[in-house]
Each structure stands twice: as C-alpha cells, then as structure tokens.
Amino acid sequence: MARRHEIITVYAAGVVQGVGLVTFPAASAVFTSSAQYGLTNTEYGTMFVPQAVMAIVASLLGAGLRSRLGTKRIYLLGLVANLLAMSLLVGSRFAMSEHSLAYAILLVATSCMGAGFGFTVPALNTLAAAFFPGTVDKAVLALNALLGLGTALAPVFVALFVGIGIWWGLPVLVGLLLFGLLVLSARESLNEAESSHVGRIQEGKFLMRFWMFATFVLLYGVCETVNGNWASLYLTKNFEASPAMASLALTMFWSMVTAGRVLFAALEKWFPQRLVWRSLPFVVTAAFITAAWVPKNNSALGVVMFAFAGLGCSALLPLAISFGQKELATMTASVAGGLIAFYQIGYGIAAFGVGPLQSWAGLDLSTIYGGTAMIACAMAALSFFITSKSAVRA
C-alpha cells in the first residue's frame, strides 16, 4: 500500500493539472479582446489544435515508455511540460504588441500544456488505480473529481485576477504550484503496485473492445469541449453577458463536473456505475438541446444550462477509463494512455472545429450546440452497446 503522503501528492497533482488545463479557455475573453491579444474566433480555436495533437502524442508515447522509464518519470515529465506552458503564457503578454509573435508563443504554450496533460493524466489514473486495487472505480472517480475541482477553480481565479488587472496572475500561481509538486514528487518513490484488477478479456477481442471505449471517449471529448472551451464566448457573444457572468457559467460547468463525480462515487450502492454510465449521456443531450433554445436575453438560464451539462459530463470519462482498465487488465497503463489520447482527439475536433463552423459555414453557436446533441445521442447509444456486452462488473 502506498504511503499516505504519496497518495496526497498524486491527488493534489490532479487539482493543479485541472487548473492548468482550463487556464487557457478560462482566459478566452482576454485572448479575443481587441485591447489584449485580439485573436479571432478561428485563431482562438486553432490555438488548441497543437494542445490536442501533443496530448495525443504524449499519451501514446507515455504508454510505450512506461516500461522503460517508469510511471514516476513519465509523470514528472508531464509536470515539467505544464510548468513550461505556464511560463510561456506569462511571457506572451510581453509580446502582445506583435500579434504574430504573441500568437506563436501561445501556440507553443498550448503545445506544452497538451504534452503535460498527455503525460500526467494517464500516469495519475494508473497510480490511483494501483493505490486502491480493490476499489478502482472510486479511486479513479475521486482523482478525476479533484481534477474537475481544478477546472472549476480556474475561471474563478481568472475572474479574480482580471478584476484586479493582472490576468496573468493565474499562470504565475499555477507555475508556482507545479514547481512545488515537482520538488515533492521527485522525493516520493511512487512505486506502482502490480495490477490486480479483476476482469479479463480474450486476446482476439481486445482491439474491438478497446476501439469501442476509444470511440466513446472521443465523442465525450467533443461534447465536453464544446461546453468547456466555448461556454464563455457563447455567453458573451450570443447573450451579451458580462465577463463575470461568462466566468460564472464556466465555473458552474466545471463545478458540476466535479460535484457529479463525487456524488456518483458516493451513491454507488444505490445507483450502480453501469447505470450512471448509461444515463448521463441523455443528460448531456438534453443540455445541448436546451442550449440551442435558451432565449438570448436570459444569461442566467444559460448559466443553469451549463451547470446541467456539467452534471451530465461528470462521471463519463473517469468511468470509461476505470471500466476499460478493469476489462482490458492485461494492458492497464496502455488503456489509460490510449483513452486519454482519443479523448484529446475529440477535444481537438471541438476546440478547433467550432471556429471554422462559425467563420466559414456561417453557423452561430446556438446552432452548433443544437447539432452537438446528435453526438451526445450517439454516445448514449454506444454506452448501452458497450455495457450490454461488457465483462466489467459495475
């Protein structure tokens, strides 16, 4: 059993990773403001493409390198990449007068954030599962709840720092926390326990089952990112909401993502996790349909809608990872890295794709939100198909 301070360090890293990940989309008003970076919607969306690409590459590389370097070194490499991302984000503010240079620095910064996410998150999920082999689902849900707590805190901190005129205070804060984590983590052994997950699957069925989980998390990545990356702009541009109200919407989304993960972990005896996994995609679908029909003059209802969407998204990704790790137990770490990679593919599609849909196809965000409901419906259908044939014991 891991020592208590090792567990605390790993779970604390989940919080900091969450804050760092959402620092960029939480500052969307800063990036698109003509008085700041002056990015167009397409430039803003494109900013996340290198993040998604590097997250995919890092997730897959980390799974392959784990046997040679160990989980601890992969995790530390991710922390270093995250720290570099925050440093570059802070540095970019000194180049705002040169639009091309500032944008180039932001692209490198998001690339580093993607690499950090791709190395760190699969390692954290693998360590959490190894720390608590008898309660893998709860362990992974708890870790992702803390990661979600970080994502919920990011827009709050952005609103706070913007209010006092130093938006760059958030990446400075995250950078300091990452440096502290690096120092603490380097001292820990973080020896990963041998996998003892129950559940096995026949060799010939491994790829088919993995691709089912991979498709699910890709669809989930699209749904989460349409909310997480575009919520603030949706409120400010479609509803003419204040930056504070837009930050509140994003905070409510990520807060409910976190609260849902805690809630469904606590209610496991009464609300089996297989049933949670089947039910939540319908909540996400309803949230997207609602988003498309929310009256333009009712930003408060928009905030409630994003909170509802956060509840729907809450447990879907961590349960996909824990189900996949248990069912495909012979390749536990590879499953975590592979699923994070496909989640990032979905992230990249939504982070980049929404901009061109507005600029080139002439679609407004309400239409895009309504169309994404179809993706959520496909995710719901796939959840039933996977669990109906799954060896996972939920």
C-alpha positions in Angstrom: 0.0 0.0 0.0 1.3 3.4 -0.9 2.3 5.8 1.9 -0.3 8.5 2.7 1.8 11.4 1.5 2.4 9.7 -1.8 -1.4 9.4 -2.3 -1.9 13.1 -1.2 0.8 14.2 -3.7 -0.8 12.3 -6.6 -4.3 13.6 -5.8 -3.1 17.1 -5.3 -1.5 16.9 -8.8 -4.9 16.2 -10.2 -6.2 19.5 -8.8 -3.2 21.5 -10.2 -3.5 19.8 -13.6 -7.1 20.7 -13.7 -6.4 24.4 -13.0 -3.6 24.5 -15.6 -5.7 22.8 -18.3 -8.5 25.3 -18.1 -6.3 28.4 -17.7 -6.3 28.9 -21.5 -10.1 28.6 -22.2 -10.9 30.4 -19.0 -9.0 33.4 -20.3 -10.9 33.4 -23.7 -12.1 36.9 -23.1 -8.5 38.1 -22.7 -7.4 36.3 -25.8 -10.2 37.6 -28.0 -10.3 41.2 -26.6 -9.1 43.8 -29.0 -7.4 45.6 -26.1 -5.4 42.4 -25.3 -4.4 39.7 -27.8 -7.1 40.4 -30.4 -7.5 36.9 -31.6 -10.3 36.0 -34.0 -12.7 33.1 -33.2 -10.7 30.9 -35.7 -7.4 31.9 -34.2 -8.7 31.2 -30.7 -10.0 27.8 -31.8 -6.8 27.0 -33.7 -4.8 27.8 -30.5 -5.9 24.4 -29.1 -5.0 22.3 -32.0 -1.3 21.8 -31.0 -2.5 21.1 -27.5 -4.7 18.3 -28.7 -2.0 16.9 -31.0 0.7 17.0 -28.4 -1.7 15.4 -25.8 -2.4 12.6 -28.2 1.3 12.1 -28.9 2.3 12.3 -25.2 -0.4 9.8 -24.2 0.6 7.2 -26.7 4.4 7.8 -26.1 3.9 7.6 -22.3 2.1 4.3 -22.6 5.0 2.9 -24.6 7.8 4.4 -22.5 6.3 3.4 -19.2 8.0 0.0 -19.1 11.5 1.6 -19.7 11.1 4.9 -17.7 8.5 4.0 -15.1 5.3 5.8 -14.3 7.0 8.3 -11.9 9.4 9.7 -14.6 6.5 10.0 -17.1 4.5 11.9 -14.5 7.4 14.2 -13.7 8.0 14.8 -17.4 4.4 15.9 -17.6 4.8 18.4 -14.7 7.8 19.9 -16.4 5.8 20.4 -19.6 3.0 22.0 -17.7 5.4 24.4 -16.0 6.9 25.4 -19.3 3.4 26.1 -20.7 2.6 28.4 -17.8 5.9 30.2 -18.2 5.3 30.8 -21.9 1.8 32.0 -21.3 3.1 34.6 -18.9 5.9 35.5 -21.3 3.5 36.0 -24.2 2.0 39.1 -22.6 5.2 40.9 -23.2 4.8 40.3 -27.0 1.2 41.4 -27.3 2.2 44.4 -29.4 3.5 41.9 -32.1 0.4 39.9 -32.9 2.2 37.1 -34.8 4.9 36.7 -32.2 2.4 36.6 -29.3 0.3 34.1 -31.2 3.3 31.9 -31.9 4.2 31.9 -28.3 0.7 30.9 -27.3 0.7 28.0 -29.8 3.9 26.7 -28.2 2.4 27.2 -24.8 -0.7 25.1 -25.6 1.6 22.5 -27.2 3.4 22.2 -23.9 0.1 22.0 -22.0 -1.0 19.2 -24.3 2.2 17.3 -23.7 1.9 17.9 -19.9 -1.7 16.7 -19.9 -0.9 13.6 -22.1 2.0 12.5 -19.8 0.5 13.4 -16.5 -3.2 12.3 -16.6 -2.7 8.7 -17.7 0.1 8.3 -15.1 -2.1 9.8 -12.4 -5.0 7.5 -13.3 -2.7 4.4 -13.3 -1.2 5.4 -9.9 -4.7 5.9 -8.4 -5.9 2.5 -9.7 -2.7 0.9 -8.3 -3.0 2.6 -4.9 -6.6 1.2 -4.4 -6.8 -2.0 -6.5 -9.9 -3.2 -4.6 -11.9 0.0 -5.4 -10.6 1.1 -8.8 -13.8 2.9 -9.9 -14.0 5.0 -6.7 -10.2 5.8 -6.8 -10.4 7.0 -10.4 -13.6 8.9 -9.8 -12.0 10.6 -6.8 -8.9 11.6 -8.8 -11.0 12.9 -11.6 -13.2 14.8 -9.2 -10.2 16.6 -7.9 -9.1 17.3 -11.5 -12.5 18.6 -12.0 -12.2 20.8 -8.9 -9.1 22.3 -10.5 -11.0 23.0 -13.8 -13.8 24.7 -11.8 -11.4 26.9 -9.9 -9.6 28.2 -13.0 -12.4 30.5 -14.2 -12.9 31.8 -10.7 -9.2 32.7 -10.4 -9.2 34.3 -13.9 -12.2 36.4 -13.0 -10.4 37.4 -9.7 -7.1 38.3 -11.4 -8.8 40.1 -14.3 -10.8 42.1 -11.8 -7.6 43.4 -10.2 -6.0 44.0 -13.6 -3.4 41.1 -13.6 -5.0 38.2 -15.6 -1.5 36.7 -15.8 -1.6 36.1 -12.1 -3.3 32.7 -12.7 -0.5 31.1 -14.8 2.0 32.5 -12.3 0.1 30.9 -9.4 -0.2 27.6 -11.3 3.5 27.7 -12.2 4.5 28.0 -8.5 2.2 25.1 -7.6 3.7 23.0 -10.4 7.2 23.8 -9.2 6.2 22.7 -5.6 4.7 19.5 -6.9 7.9 18.8 -8.9 10.0 19.1 -5.7 7.7 17.0 -3.6 7.1 14.3 -6.3 10.8 13.9 -7.0 11.3 12.8 -3.4 8.5 10.2 -3.5 9.1 6.6 -4.7 5.6 6.4 -6.3 6.2 2.7 -6.9 3.3 1.5 -8.9 1.7 -1.7 -7.5 1.3 -4.6 -9.7 -2.1 -4.6 -11.4 -4.6 -6.8 -9.7 -7.7 -5.6 -11.4 -10.4 -8.2 -11.9 -11.8 -9.0 -15.3 -10.0 -10.3 -18.3 -10.9 -10.4 -22.0 -9.9 -12.9 -24.6 -6.9 -11.9 -26.8 -8.8 -11.8 -30.0 -11.4 -9.4 -28.7 -9.0 -6.9 -27.2 -8.8 -4.5 -30.1 -12.5 -4.5 -30.8 -13.4 -3.7 -27.1 -10.7 -1.0 -26.9 -12.0 0.7 -30.0 -15.5 0.8 -28.5 -14.2 2.6 -25.4 -12.0 4.8 -27.6 -14.9 5.9 -29.7 -16.9 6.6 -26.6 -14.3 8.9 -25.1 -13.7 10.6 -28.5 -17.4 11.5 -28.6 -17.3 12.6 -25.0 -14.3 14.8 -25.7 -16.3 16.7 -28.4 -19.2 17.2 -26.0 -17.1 18.3 -23.1 -15.0 20.7 -25.1 -18.0 22.4 -26.9 -19.1 23.3 -23.4 -15.7 23.8 -21.7 -14.0 25.8 -24.4 -16.9 27.8 -25.9 -19.2 28.5 -22.9 -17.6 31.9 -22.1 -17.8 33.1 -25.7 -21.3 31.7 -26.1 -22.5 33.8 -23.1 -20.6 37.0 -24.1 -21.4 37.0 -27.8 -24.8 35.3 -28.1 -26.2 36.6 -24.8 -24.1 39.8 -24.4 -23.4 38.7 -20.9 -20.7 40.3 -18.8 -17.3 38.7 -18.5 -18.2 37.9 -14.8 -21.4 36.1 -15.9 -19.5 34.2 -18.6 -16.9 33.1 -16.0 -19.7 32.0 -13.7 -21.2 29.8 -16.5 -17.8 28.1 -17.0 -17.3 27.8 -13.2 -20.8 26.2 -12.9 -20.0 23.7 -15.7 -16.7 22.5 -14.1 -18.1 22.7 -10.6 -20.9 20.3 -11.6 -18.5 18.1 -13.4 -16.6 17.8 -10.0 -19.8 17.5 -7.9 -21.2 14.8 -10.1 -18.1 12.7 -9.8 -18.2 12.9 -6.0 -21.9 12.3 -5.9 -21.9 9.2 -8.1 -18.9 7.7 -6.3 -20.9 8.1 -3.0 -24.1 6.7 -4.4 -22.5 3.6 -5.9 -24.5 1.2 -3.7 -27.8 2.7 -4.7 -27.0 3.9 -8.2 -24.7 1.3 -9.9 -22.0 2.9 -12.0 -23.1 0.9 -15.1 -26.4 2.7 -14.8 -24.7 6.0 -14.3 -22.7 5.5 -17.5 -25.8 4.7 -19.4 -27.9 7.6 -18.0 -25.6 10.6 -18.1 -25.3 10.9 -22.0 -29.0 11.6 -22.0 -28.4 14.5 -19.6 -25.7 15.8 -21.9 -28.1 15.5 -24.9 -30.9 17.4 -23.0 -28.4 20.1 -22.1 -27.3 20.7 -25.7 -30.9 20.8 -26.9 -31.7 23.4 -24.1 -28.7 25.4 -25.1 -30.0 25.8 -28.6 -33.3 27.1 -27.4 -32.3 29.3 -24.4 -33.7 32.9 -25.0 -30.9 35.2 -26.0 -31.8 37.7 -23.3 -31.6 35.2 -20.4 -28.0 34.7 -19.5 -29.0 33.4 -16.0 -30.8 30.5 -17.7 -27.7 29.9 -19.8 -25.6 29.5 -16.6 -28.1 26.9 -15.3 -27.9 25.1 -18.6 -24.1 24.9 -18.4 -24.4 23.5 -14.8 -26.8 20.9 -16.1 -24.3 20.0 -18.9 -21.5 19.7 -16.3 -23.6 17.2 -14.3 -24.1 15.1 -17.5 -20.4 15.1 -18.3 -19.2 14.4 -14.8 -18.6 10.7 -14.5 -18.4 9.7 -18.1 -14.7 9.9 -18.7 -13.4 8.5 -15.4 -15.8 5.6 -15.6 -14.7 4.9 -19.2 -11.1 4.8 -18.0 -11.8 2.6 -15.0 -14.1 0.2 -16.9 -11.5 -0.1 -19.6 -8.7 -0.7 -17.2 -10.6 -3.4 -15.5 -11.8 -5.1 -18.6 -8.6 -4.8 -20.5 -6.5 -5.5 -17.5 -3.5 -7.1 -19.2 -2.6 -3.7 -20.7 -3.9 -1.3 -17.9 -1.5 1.6 -18.4 -1.7 1.4 -22.2 -5.5 1.6 -21.9 -5.4 4.7 -19.8 -2.9 6.4 -22.2 -4.8 5.3 -25.3 -8.2 6.5 -24.0 -6.7 9.9 -23.0 -5.3 10.1 -26.5 -8.8 9.6 -28.0 -10.4 12.0 -25.6 -7.9 14.6 -26.8 -8.8 13.8 -30.4 -12.4 14.7 -29.5 -11.1 17.8 -27.7 -9.1 18.9 -30.8 -12.1 18.4 -33.1 -14.3 20.6 -30.9 -11.7 23.2 -29.9 -10.7 23.9 -33.5 -13.9 22.9 -35.4 -16.3 25.4 -33.8 -14.4 28.4 -35.1 -14.5 27.4 -38.8 -18.1 26.4 -38.5 -18.8 30.0 -37.4 -16.5 31.8 -39.8 -16.7 29.6 -43.0 -20.1 27.9 -42.7 -21.9 30.8 -41.1 -23.3 28.8 -38.2 -24.0 30.6 -34.9 -23.1 28.9 -31.6 -26.7 28.1 -30.8 -27.0 26.0 -34.0 -23.7 24.3 -33.2 -24.8 23.5 -29.7 -28.0 22.0 -31.1 -26.1 19.9 -33.6 -23.8 18.6 -30.9 -26.8 17.0 -29.3 -26.6 14.4 -32.1 -23.1 13.5 -31.0 -24.3 13.1 -27.4 -27.1 10.8 -28.7 -24.5 8.6 -30.4 -22.5 8.5 -27.1 -25.7 7.3 -25.3 -26.3 4.5 -27.8 -22.7 3.4 -27.6 -22.8 3.3 -23.7 -25.7 0.8 -23.9 -23.9 -1.3 -26.6 -20.6 -1.5 -24.6 -22.2 -2.3 -21.2 -24.6 -4.8 -22.6 -21.6 -6.9 -23.8 -19.1 -5.9 -21.2 -17.3 -8.1 -18.7 -17.0 -5.1 -16.4 -18.6 -5.5 -13.0 -20.1 -2.2 -12.2 
